[in-house]
Amino acid sequence: QVQLVESGGGLVQPGGSLRLSCASSVDIKSIYQLGWYRQGPGNVRRPVATIRNTGGTDYAKSAEGRFTITRDNTKNTVNLQMNSLKPEETAVYFCNAEMKYTSGVKNYWGQGTRVTVSS
């Protein structure tokens, strides 16, 4: 069982920056992949950025060059630095942990943190 707690959301003006953080209840070195997803009003949840335990990362095209995902193994956290934010990126941002067990893959989710980009 993995528990994830997000923090860092809030109100930011267009063009501004926010840093989201997600704390894991387990050693993140044991987690195959950590990621950030977002769900805007009336939309499905979509991936924003992911990072594997090897350090490899993937980004949504809209996030490339503006967002950076990092993991801190000493603090068991995964962070998302978001720069040059746009109003259409207003959403609830969720932290995800993908665990690989001998029985298969299981995904865990945090409760989400709301990001509002507005002037």
Backbone as numpy.savetxt, mean C-alpha at the origin, in Angstrom:
# Nx Ny Nz CAx CAy CAz Cx Cy Cz
-1.86 -16.20 10.63 -2.71 -15.01 10.63 -1.82 -13.77 10.63
-2.11 -12.84 9.73 -1.37 -11.60 9.62 -2.33 -10.44 9.84
-1.99 -9.57 10.74 -2.79 -8.35 10.94 -2.01 -7.16 10.41
-2.72 -6.31 9.69 -2.10 -5.14 9.06 -2.84 -3.89 9.51
-2.08 -2.87 9.87 -2.67 -1.61 10.31 -2.06 -0.47 9.52
-2.90 0.23 8.75 -2.43 1.34 7.94 -2.53 2.66 8.71
-1.69 3.59 8.29 -1.75 4.95 8.84 -1.20 5.91 7.80
-1.45 7.20 8.02 -0.86 8.22 7.16 -1.80 8.86 6.17
-3.03 8.39 6.08 -3.96 9.01 5.16 -4.39 10.39 5.64
-5.11 11.10 4.78 -5.59 12.42 5.16 -5.95 13.24 3.95
-6.09 14.54 4.19 -6.43 15.49 3.14 -5.16 16.17 2.64
-5.01 16.21 1.33 -3.83 16.85 0.74 -4.28 17.60 -0.51
-3.62 18.70 -0.80 -3.95 19.47 -1.99 -3.37 18.81 -3.24
-3.97 19.05 -4.38 -3.40 18.53 -5.62 -1.94 18.96 -5.78
-1.11 18.00 -6.17 0.32 18.27 -6.28 1.09 18.01 -5.00
0.38 17.73 -3.93 1.03 17.49 -2.64 1.49 16.06 -2.48
2.04 15.78 -1.29 2.60 14.46 -0.99 2.01 13.89 0.29
1.99 12.58 0.34 1.60 11.85 1.55 2.45 10.60 1.64
2.67 10.15 2.86 3.39 8.90 3.08 2.50 7.98 3.90
2.16 6.85 3.31 1.36 5.85 4.00 2.28 4.80 4.61
1.86 4.27 5.74 2.63 3.23 6.40 1.70 2.09 6.81
2.21 0.89 6.76 1.43 -0.29 7.14 2.29 -1.15 8.05
1.78 -1.39 9.24 2.51 -2.21 10.21 1.96 -3.63 10.22
2.87 -4.59 10.17 2.49 -6.01 10.16 2.68 -6.62 11.54
1.79 -7.57 11.86 1.89 -8.25 13.15 2.90 -9.38 13.12
3.39 -9.72 11.92 4.38 -10.79 11.80 5.64 -10.24 11.11
6.70 -11.00 11.22 7.95 -10.63 10.56 7.72 -10.56 9.06
7.93 -9.38 8.47 7.61 -9.23 7.05 8.57 -10.00 6.15
9.69 -10.47 6.69 10.58 -11.29 5.87 9.91 -12.62 5.52
8.89 -12.99 6.29 8.17 -14.22 6.01 7.03 -14.01 5.02
6.78 -12.77 4.64 5.69 -12.44 3.73 6.23 -12.37 2.30
5.63 -13.13 1.41 6.12 -13.17 0.03 6.02 -11.79 -0.64
4.86 -11.18 -0.52 4.66 -9.90 -1.20 3.78 -8.98 -0.34
4.17 -7.74 -0.26 3.37 -6.69 0.38 2.97 -5.69 -0.68
1.81 -5.09 -0.48 1.39 -4.14 -1.50 0.38 -3.14 -1.00
0.18 -2.13 -1.82 -0.83 -1.10 -1.58 -1.83 -1.14 -2.74
-3.10 -1.13 -2.38 -4.20 -1.11 -3.33 -5.08 0.09 -2.98
-5.87 0.52 -3.92 -6.81 1.61 -3.62 -8.16 1.34 -4.26
-9.16 1.90 -3.61 -10.53 1.76 -4.08 -11.21 3.11 -3.99
-11.47 3.70 -5.17 -12.15 4.97 -5.22 -13.66 4.78 -5.18
-14.41 5.88 -5.05 -15.88 5.80 -4.98 -16.45 5.10 -6.21
-17.20 4.03 -5.98 -17.82 3.32 -7.08 -16.89 2.47 -7.92
-15.66 2.32 -7.47 -14.67 1.57 -8.26 -14.26 0.28 -7.57
-13.63 -0.59 -8.32 -13.09 -1.81 -7.74 -11.73 -1.50 -7.13
-11.30 -2.39 -6.27 -9.98 -2.24 -5.66 -8.90 -2.62 -6.67
-7.92 -1.73 -6.82 -6.87 -1.96 -7.81 -5.49 -1.82 -7.18
-4.52 -2.55 -7.69 -3.16 -2.44 -7.15 -2.51 -1.12 -7.53
-1.76 -0.58 -6.60 -1.00 0.64 -6.82 0.48 0.31 -6.92
0.96 -0.45 -5.94 2.38 -0.82 -5.91 2.54 -2.07 -5.04
3.48 -2.93 -5.44 3.77 -4.13 -4.66 5.28 -4.30 -4.54
5.68 -4.98 -3.47 7.10 -5.26 -3.26 7.25 -6.67 -2.70
8.13 -7.44 -3.31 8.33 -8.82 -2.90 9.44 -8.91 -1.86
9.55 -10.06 -1.22 10.58 -10.20 -0.18 11.98 -10.24 -0.77
12.07 -10.32 -2.09 13.37 -10.21 -2.77 13.75 -8.75 -3.02
12.78 -7.85 -2.82 12.99 -6.44 -3.08 12.43 -5.96 -4.40
12.00 -6.89 -5.24 11.44 -6.51 -6.52 10.12 -5.77 -6.35
9.91 -4.77 -7.20 8.72 -3.93 -7.10 7.96 -3.87 -8.42
6.68 -3.59 -8.31 5.84 -3.35 -9.47 4.93 -2.16 -9.15
4.66 -1.35 -10.16 3.82 -0.18 -9.97 2.74 -0.13 -11.05
1.58 0.41 -10.67 0.59 0.75 -11.67 1.18 1.84 -12.55
0.81 1.83 -13.82 1.39 2.83 -14.74 1.15 4.25 -14.26
0.00 4.48 -13.67 -0.33 5.82 -13.21 0.55 6.26 -12.03
1.16 5.29 -11.34 1.96 5.60 -10.17 3.46 5.68 -10.46
3.87 5.14 -11.59 5.30 5.12 -11.91 5.88 6.52 -11.95
7.03 6.68 -11.29 7.71 7.97 -11.29 7.24 8.93 -10.21
6.09 8.62 -9.59 5.58 9.52 -8.54 5.48 8.82 -7.18
5.24 7.53 -7.20 5.07 6.76 -5.96 6.28 5.85 -5.76
6.62 5.62 -4.49 7.71 4.71 -4.17 7.28 3.82 -3.00
7.38 2.51 -3.21 7.06 1.56 -2.15 8.35 1.02 -1.56
8.39 0.96 -0.24 9.58 0.44 0.44 9.13 -0.45 1.61
10.03 -1.32 2.02 9.74 -2.15 3.18 10.88 -2.01 4.19
10.52 -1.92 5.46 11.50 -1.79 6.53 11.43 -3.07 7.36
12.40 -3.94 7.15 12.39 -5.24 7.83 12.63 -5.11 9.34
13.26 -4.02 9.77 13.51 -3.85 11.20 12.25 -3.42 11.95
11.35 -2.73 11.24 10.13 -2.25 11.87 8.90 -3.04 11.44
9.10 -3.98 10.52 7.98 -4.76 9.98 6.91 -3.86 9.37
7.35 -2.91 8.58 6.41 -2.00 7.93 6.66 -1.96 6.43
5.60 -1.60 5.71 5.71 -1.30 4.28 5.14 0.09 4.10
5.85 0.90 3.33 5.49 2.31 3.20 5.26 2.66 1.74
4.42 3.68 1.55 4.17 4.17 0.20 4.31 5.68 0.22
5.33 6.18 -0.43 5.53 7.62 -0.59 4.82 8.05 -1.87
3.89 8.97 -1.74 3.11 9.42 -2.88 3.36 10.90 -3.11
3.84 11.23 -4.28 4.12 12.61 -4.64 3.25 13.04 -5.82
3.12 14.34 -5.97 2.35 14.92 -7.09 0.96 14.29 -7.18
0.28 14.26 -6.08 -1.03 13.60 -6.03 -2.08 14.35 -6.85
-3.01 13.57 -7.41 -4.05 14.11 -8.27 -5.42 13.87 -7.63
-6.40 14.73 -7.92 -7.73 14.55 -7.33 -8.33 13.17 -7.60
-8.05 12.62 -8.79 -8.62 11.31 -9.12 -8.00 10.17 -8.33
-6.98 10.47 -7.54 -6.38 9.46 -6.68 -7.01 9.44 -5.29
-8.04 10.22 -5.12 -8.83 10.14 -3.89 -9.43 8.74 -3.78
-9.15 8.09 -2.65 -9.59 6.69 -2.50 -9.28 6.22 -1.09
-9.77 5.04 -0.78 -9.31 4.34 0.41 -8.16 3.44 -0.02
-7.05 3.57 0.68 -5.85 2.81 0.35 -5.71 1.65 1.34
-5.54 0.46 0.78 -5.46 -0.75 1.59 -4.08 -1.39 1.48
-3.61 -1.87 2.60 -2.37 -2.66 2.64 -2.71 -4.13 2.46
-1.87 -4.82 1.71 -2.09 -6.24 1.43 -0.83 -7.05 1.72
-1.03 -8.23 2.27 0.08 -9.17 2.47 -0.30 -10.49 1.82
0.56 -10.96 0.94 0.33 -12.24 0.27 1.29 -13.27 0.87
0.70 -14.27 1.52 1.49 -15.31 2.17 1.42 -16.59 1.35
2.55 -17.26 1.25 2.58 -18.55 0.57 2.74 -19.65 1.62
1.75 -20.53 1.69 1.79 -21.67 2.58 1.89 -22.94 1.74
2.23 -24.03 2.39 2.28 -25.31 1.65 0.90 -25.65 1.10
-0.14 -25.13 1.75 -1.51 -25.41 1.32 -1.99 -24.45 0.24
-1.20 -23.40 -0.02 -1.61 -22.44 -1.03 -1.32 -21.01 -0.62
-1.88 -20.08 -1.38 -1.65 -18.65 -1.15 -2.83 -18.06 -0.39
-2.53 -17.16 0.55 -3.60 -16.47 1.27 -3.28 -14.98 1.33
-4.31 -14.18 1.12 -4.15 -12.72 1.17 -4.77 -12.16 2.44
-4.09 -11.21 3.02 -4.58 -10.50 4.20 -4.67 -9.01 3.86
-5.66 -8.35 4.49 -5.91 -6.93 4.20 -6.00 -6.13 5.49
-5.54 -4.89 5.40 -5.77 -3.95 6.48 -7.15 -3.34 6.35
-7.48 -2.45 7.27 -8.81 -1.85 7.29 -8.91 -0.66 6.33
-7.79 -0.19 5.84 -7.78 0.92 4.89 -7.56 2.26 5.55
-6.98 3.17 4.78 -6.80 4.54 5.23 -7.23 5.46 4.09
-8.00 6.48 4.42 -8.60 7.33 3.38 -7.64 8.45 2.99
-7.52 8.61 1.68 -6.72 9.71 1.11 -7.66 10.57 0.28
-7.68 11.86 0.60 -8.50 12.81 -0.15 -7.60 13.87 -0.75
-7.65 13.97 -2.07 -6.83 14.97 -2.79 -7.78 16.04 -3.29
-7.73 17.18 -2.66 -8.68 18.24 -2.99 -8.14 19.59 -2.52
-8.52 20.62 -3.27 -8.15 21.98 -2.86 -9.27 22.60 -2.03
